[in-house]
Amino acid sequence: MKNLKKLITLLLLSITSLMMLSCGSVETTTKYVLDEDNLAEYESMKVFKNYAKHDGDARAPKISDYKAIGIDSVDNNDTLVRANEIVSEVEVEAVEKPTDIQGLLYDNGVLKPKISAPVTSVPVPVAPTVAPTVAPTVAPTVAPTVAPTVAPTVAPTVAPTVAPTVAPTVAPTVAPTVAPTVAPTPISTKDTEAPVITLRGALTLTLEAGTISKDPGVIVTDNKDHDLITVIKVQGGNGETIRPVSAGEYDITYNVTDRAGNKAIEQRRHIIALENMNPPVFVGNKNNTVTEGAIEAITVTARDTNGIKRYYIKGIDSELFNIDANTGKVTFKSPAVYDSTKAQYHFDAVASDGEFETIQPITIIVTQKLKAVNKAFTILRTFTNGQEVNPQGNDDKAHKLFENGNPSSIVVDSNSDKFNIDVSGRITLKVPANGLIEDSYSVRFHGTDANNVASNSGIITITVKQ
């Protein structure tokens, strides 16, 4: 159907050219050039040509575009839809200038010629009595471009294939041969206007590789659908943030289609990503001391403007440890073991921001676990409440209840109601010795180190004498 309409349009244009030559028209074959000084007309003609060139798949002309080229009669949605359908079905060469579009609309009945007086009969030759832009195949009400000497027999040979909208403007002598075979043209209500995407913010953004920036987004407008922003399609980003991974240039594209299938003209934002010049920086301790049997070795921490993507370890003793890639927590694969020949472990912690990596040497020192020792002391029944069981005297090791260091705390596990042991290792009576019934008591105890690692249990034997 579309090809048939194009054939009709070309046939009408050919007949118009012959008739214009026969009546001495002043129009020449010189190519029409748009006047760029008339910006509104110039921009609108580009819309018409692009719409015809892409068979209606480009941006549809609006009422304002018709007014810009001098056509005021296209002033509502019905006439706009009919006019756009005609323009979309002709070749681009048929809309080179404003008068081409006017002629098409007259030929297809969208525009009506202005009649100066009622016509009761059709004289031969035909006298030009109406507006100059009516197509040449129309009878007495046709524009002055129709040659006065054209015989009425031309119309019948063309009329049967003329678009349905020609019938109402044909003179009384032509109408009877056309009307019976032409059906009324239905008014289309199809949405043919595409949405419009407008970028927010700058068209070009310069960022540092790896940095996260907010996507300024877009504005979407449409003549019918007002919620298309929720279905916008973004390529090269997620529509909310922009984060170039590496240095270079690339585009983020925005596309949307309305519910009628009209696709907006794609919009692009250009991103220039500069090289990341800020590597991660480690903070916190580089060394840590743990007691044998410990599981946690150290937690490494680094900071970066782009955030830390991951932590990992490498180096001499790295195979003995695990590291959490997200938190930087380093743990022993097996409980720490003290070895007098190797009391220190070394590895490198690495922090990466996705672009740069920073290395931090780490040293872990393992100390011996607290070892409680057994002791024996003798007291007299004359000892009073609070008196020391193990005074230092000449024995400087009398208070030493642990090997491999000093405890952070000591817990008495048995007979704690009668004896107390402070963190220095002093043992004191909590009751007078003459109140002790038994002649011998066993006091069980243990200690914990600074890492809260418990020692073994030790036993202190206290003998009570008269």
C-alpha positions in Angstrom: 0.0 0.0 0.0 2.9 2.3 0.9 4.6 1.8 -2.5 1.2 2.4 -4.3 0.8 5.7 -2.5 4.4 6.7 -3.4 3.7 5.8 -7.0 0.5 8.0 -7.0 2.5 10.9 -5.4 5.2 10.7 -8.1 2.5 10.4 -10.9 0.8 13.5 -9.6 4.1 15.4 -9.4 4.9 14.4 -13.0 1.5 15.6 -14.2 1.9 18.8 -12.3 5.2 19.5 -14.0 3.8 18.8 -17.5 0.8 21.1 -16.8 3.0 23.8 -15.4 5.2 23.7 -18.5 2.1 23.8 -20.8 0.7 26.9 -19.1 3.9 28.9 -19.0 4.7 28.6 -15.3 7.6 30.8 -14.0 9.0 27.9 -11.9 12.3 26.6 -13.2 14.2 23.4 -12.6 16.7 25.2 -10.3 17.1 23.2 -7.1 15.4 24.8 -4.1 17.8 25.8 -1.3 16.5 26.3 2.2 17.0 29.7 3.7 19.2 29.1 6.8 18.4 32.6 8.0 14.9 31.6 8.6 15.9 29.2 11.4 12.4 28.0 12.3 11.6 27.0 8.7 15.1 25.5 8.2 15.0 23.3 11.3 11.4 22.2 10.6 12.2 21.2 7.0 15.0 19.1 8.3 12.4 17.3 10.5 10.1 16.7 7.5 12.9 15.4 5.3 14.3 13.1 8.0 10.7 11.8 8.7 10.2 11.0 5.0 13.6 9.5 4.6 13.1 7.0 7.5 9.5 6.2 6.6 8.2 7.6 9.8 10.7 6.0 12.1 12.4 9.3 13.0 11.1 12.2 15.1 7.6 13.1 13.9 6.8 16.7 12.8 4.8 18.7 15.3 2.1 21.3 14.8 4.8 23.9 15.4 6.8 22.5 12.4 3.8 22.9 10.1 3.3 26.5 11.2 7.0 27.2 10.7 6.6 26.4 6.9 3.4 28.4 6.6 0.8 25.7 7.1 -1.6 27.0 9.8 -4.4 24.6 9.0 -2.7 21.7 10.7 -3.7 22.8 14.2 -5.1 19.8 16.0 -4.1 16.2 16.7 -6.4 14.7 14.0 -5.0 16.8 11.1 -1.5 16.4 12.5 -1.8 12.5 12.4 -3.2 12.6 8.9 -0.5 15.0 7.6 2.3 13.0 9.2 1.0 9.7 7.6 1.2 11.4 4.2 4.7 12.7 4.7 5.9 9.4 6.0 4.8 7.6 2.9 6.5 9.7 0.2 10.1 9.7 -0.9 12.4 12.4 0.6 12.7 14.1 -2.8 9.0 14.9 -2.6 9.5 17.2 0.4 12.4 19.4 -0.7 10.6 22.7 0.0 7.6 24.0 1.9 5.3 24.1 -1.2 6.0 20.4 -1.8 4.4 19.6 1.6 1.5 22.0 1.0 0.8 20.4 -2.4 0.9 16.9 -0.8 -1.6 18.0 1.8 -3.9 19.6 -0.7 -3.7 16.6 -3.0 -4.7 14.3 -0.2 -7.5 16.4 1.2 -5.8 17.4 4.5 -5.9 21.1 3.4 -8.9 22.6 1.8 -8.6 25.3 -0.9 -10.2 28.6 -0.2 -13.1 29.2 -2.7 -13.7 32.8 -3.7 -17.2 32.2 -5.0 -19.7 29.3 -5.4 -19.1 27.3 -8.6 -22.2 26.1 -10.4 -20.7 24.9 -13.6 -17.3 24.0 -15.0 -16.3 26.1 -18.0 -13.7 24.9 -20.4 -11.0 26.1 -20.3 -10.9 26.2 -16.5 -10.4 29.6 -14.9 -8.0 29.6 -11.9 -10.1 31.0 -9.0 -8.5 29.6 -5.8 -5.3 29.4 -3.8 -2.1 28.7 -5.7 -1.0 25.7 -3.8 -3.8 23.2 -4.8 -2.7 20.2 -6.8 -3.1 20.5 -10.6 -5.5 17.6 -11.1 -8.3 19.2 -9.2 -11.0 21.0 -11.3 -12.3 24.7 -11.1 -11.2 25.1 -7.4 -7.7 24.1 -8.2 -4.7 26.4 -7.5 -3.4 28.8 -10.3 -0.6 26.2 -10.9 -3.1 24.2 -13.0 -2.9 25.0 -16.7 -6.1 26.7 -17.9 -6.0 24.7 -21.2 -6.0 21.2 -19.6 -9.0 19.2 -20.8 -11.4 17.8 -18.2 -10.5 14.3 -19.5 -7.2 14.3 -17.5 -8.9 14.0 -14.2 -10.8 10.8 -14.8 -7.6 9.0 -15.8 -6.0 9.8 -12.4 -9.0 10.0 -10.2 -9.5 6.3 -9.6 -6.1 6.0 -7.9 -6.2 9.3 -5.9 -6.1 9.0 -2.1 -9.6 9.0 -0.6 -9.3 12.5 0.8 -9.3 14.1 -2.7 -13.0 13.4 -3.3 -14.4 16.3 -1.1 -12.5 19.0 -3.1 -13.3 17.8 -6.6 -15.6 20.0 -8.7 -19.2 18.9 -9.3 -18.4 17.5 -12.8 -15.6 15.3 -11.5 -17.2 14.1 -8.3 -19.7 11.6 -9.8 -16.9 9.6 -11.4 -14.8 9.4 -8.2 -17.2 9.3 -5.2 -18.7 5.9 -5.8 -15.3 4.2 -5.7 -13.7 6.1 -2.8 -14.2 5.2 0.8 -13.9 7.8 3.7 -10.5 8.0 5.3 -10.7 7.0 9.0 -9.1 9.4 11.5 -6.0 7.8 13.1 -5.5 8.1 16.8 -2.1 6.3 16.8 0.6 7.8 19.0 3.5 8.6 16.6 5.4 11.1 18.7 8.7 9.7 20.1 9.8 10.5 23.7 12.6 13.1 24.2 15.7 12.4 26.4 17.5 15.4 27.8 20.8 14.9 29.7 21.1 16.4 33.2 24.5 17.9 34.1 27.6 18.0 31.8 27.8 16.2 28.5 31.4 15.3 29.4 32.6 14.2 32.8 36.3 13.9 33.8 36.9 11.4 36.7 39.7 9.6 38.3 39.8 5.9 37.5 38.3 3.8 40.3 36.4 6.8 41.9 32.7 6.6 42.4 30.6 9.6 41.2 26.8 10.1 41.0 25.3 9.8 37.5 23.5 13.2 36.9 20.8 11.3 35.0 18.4 12.4 32.4 14.9 13.9 31.9 12.4 12.0 29.7 9.3 13.7 28.3 6.6 12.2 26.1 3.2 13.4 24.8 1.3 10.5 26.4 3.5 8.5 28.8 4.8 10.4 31.8 6.6 7.6 33.7 9.2 6.5 31.2 12.1 7.5 33.4 11.6 4.2 35.2 12.2 2.2 32.0 15.2 4.1 30.7 18.0 1.8 29.4 21.5 2.7 30.4 24.6 1.2 28.9 28.1 1.8 30.3 26.7 2.5 33.8 23.9 1.6 36.2 22.0 4.9 36.0 22.9 5.8 39.6 26.7 5.9 39.8 29.6 6.2 37.5 32.8 4.3 38.3 35.5 4.0 35.5 37.7 1.0 36.2 40.7 2.1 34.4 42.1 5.2 32.6 40.6 6.0 29.2 37.5 7.3 27.5 34.1 5.8 27.0 30.4 6.7 26.6 27.3 6.1 28.7 24.2 5.8 26.5 20.6 6.4 27.4 17.6 5.0 25.4 13.9 4.7 26.0 10.8 3.6 24.0 7.3 4.7 24.8 4.3 2.3 25.0 3.4 2.9 21.4 6.8 1.7 20.3 8.2 5.1 19.5 11.9 5.2 20.2 13.7 8.3 21.5 16.8 9.6 19.9 19.7 8.1 21.9 21.7 10.5 24.2 25.3 10.0 25.2 27.5 11.2 28.0 31.3 11.1 27.4 33.5 10.0 30.3 37.2 10.8 30.5 38.9 8.6 33.2 42.3 9.8 34.4 44.9 7.6 36.0 44.4 6.9 39.7 47.3 8.6 41.5 46.3 7.7 45.1 47.4 4.2 46.2 46.2 2.7 49.5 47.9 3.6 52.8 48.3 1.1 55.7 47.4 2.3 59.2 47.7 0.5 62.5 50.3 -2.0 63.9 52.8 -3.8 61.6 53.9 -6.2 64.4 52.0 -8.3 67.0 52.9 -10.7 69.8 50.8 -13.7 70.5 51.0 -16.7 72.9 51.4 -20.2 71.6 48.1 -21.8 71.0 46.6 -18.5 69.6 44.5 -18.5 66.4 44.2 -14.8 65.6 47.5 -13.3 64.5 46.8 -9.6 63.5 44.3 -7.5 61.6 45.7 -5.2 59.0 44.0 -2.0 57.9 44.5 0.3 54.9 42.7 3.4 53.6 42.1 4.7 50.1 39.9 7.4 48.6 38.4 4.8 46.2 38.0 2.1 48.9 39.9 -1.1 49.4 38.9 -3.8 47.0 40.7 -6.7 48.7 43.6 -7.7 51.0 45.9 -10.7 50.5 49.3 -11.9 51.8 52.4 -13.2 50.3 56.0 -13.9 51.3 58.1 -16.3 53.4 55.7 -17.6 56.0 52.4 -16.6 54.3 51.5 -20.3 53.7 51.0 -20.6 57.5 48.3 -18.0 57.6 44.8 -17.1 56.2 43.5 -13.6 55.6 40.0 -12.3 55.1 40.1 -10.4 51.8 37.4 -8.0 53.0 38.4 -7.3 56.6 42.2 -7.9 56.6 41.9 -10.3 59.6 44.9 -12.6 59.6 44.7 -16.0 61.4 46.9 -19.0 61.9 45.9 -22.1 59.9 46.8 -24.1 63.0 47.2 -22.9 66.6 50.4 -21.0 67.1 53.4 -23.1 68.2 56.3 -21.7 70.1 59.7 -22.8 68.8 62.9 -21.6 70.4 64.5 -21.7 67.0 61.8 -19.8 65.3 59.9 -17.4 67.5 59.0 -14.9 64.7 57.0 -15.2 61.5 57.2 -12.8 58.6 55.0 -12.1 55.5 53.7 -9.2 53.4 50.2 -7.9 53.6 48.9 -6.3 50.4 46.0 -3.8 50.0 44.5 -3.2 46.6 42.1 -0.5 45.4 41.6 -2.0 42.0 44.2 0.3 40.4 47.1 0.4 42.8 48.5 -2.0 45.5 50.5 -1.2 48.6 52.7 -3.7 50.5 53.1 -3.7 54.3 55.7 -6.1 55.9 54.2 -7.9 59.0 56.0 -9.7 61.9 54.3 -12.0 64.3 56.1 -13.0 67.5 55.0 -16.2 69.3 55.8 -16.5 73.0 55.6 -19.5 75.3 52.3 -20.2 77.0 52.1 -19.5 80.7 53.1 -22.6 82.7 51.8 -22.9 86.2 54.2 -24.7 88.6 53.5 -26.7 91.8 54.6 -25.3 95.1 54.6 -26.5 98.8 54.6 -24.3 101.9 54.2 -24.8 105.7 52.4 -22.4 108.1 51.8 -22.3 111.9 48.5 -22.3 113.6 49.5 -18.9 115.0 49.3 -17.3 111.5 46.6 -14.6 111.5 44.1 -13.6 108.9 45.8 -11.9 105.9 49.3 -13.2 106.8 51.5 -14.4 103.8 51.9 -18.1 103.3 54.9 -17.7 101.0 56.9 -14.7 102.3 59.8 -13.9 100.0 62.5 -13.9 102.7 65.8 -15.2 101.3 64.0 -17.1 98.5 63.5 -14.7 95.7 61.4 -17.2 93.8 59.0 -17.8 96.6 56.3 -15.9 94.8 57.0 -17.2 91.4 54.1 -19.5 90.5 54.5 -19.4 86.7 57.2 -19.9 84.1 57.3 -18.2 80.7 56.1 -14.9 81.8 53.8 -13.2 84.2 50.0 -13.7 84.3 47.5 -10.9 83.8 45.2 -12.6 86.3 45.2 -15.6 88.6 42.1 -17.7 89.5 42.0 -19.9 92.7 40.0 -23.0 91.7 39.8 -24.8 95.1 39.8 -23.7 98.8 39.3 -20.2 97.6 37.4 -19.5 100.8 40.5 -20.0 102.9 43.3 -18.8 100.6 43.9 -15.9 98.2 46.5 -15.5 95.4 47.1 -12.1 94.0 48.5 -11.4 90.5 52.1 -11.0 91.9 51.9 -14.6 93.2 51.5 -13.8 96.9 49.4 -16.3 98.9 47.6 -15.0 102.0 45.2 -16.5 104.5 41.6 -15.4 104.4 40.9 -16.9 107.9 43.1 -17.4 111.0 45.3 -20.5 110.8 43.9 -21.8 114.2 40.5 -22.0 112.4 41.8 -24.5 109.9 40.6 -28.0 110.7 42.8 -30.0 108.4 46.5 -30.4 108.7 47.1 -30.1 104.9 45.3 -28.3 102.1 45.6 -28.4 98.3 45.0 -25.1 96.5 44.4 -25.5 92.7 44.9 -22.4 90.5 45.6 -21.2 86.9 46.5 -17.9 85.2 45.7 -16.1 81.9 48.1 -14.0 79.8 47.6 -10.7 78.1 45.9 -12.4 75.2 43.5 -14.2 77.6 45.2 -17.5 76.9 44.8 -19.7 80.0 47.7 -21.6 81.5 47.6 -25.2 82.8 46.5 -25.8 86.4 49.0 -25.6 89.3 48.7 -27.0 92.8 50.0 -25.4 96.0 50.2 -27.8 99.0 49.9 -25.9 102.3 50.7 -27.9 105.6 49.5 -26.5 108.9 51.6 -27.2 112.0 51.3 -26.4 115.7 
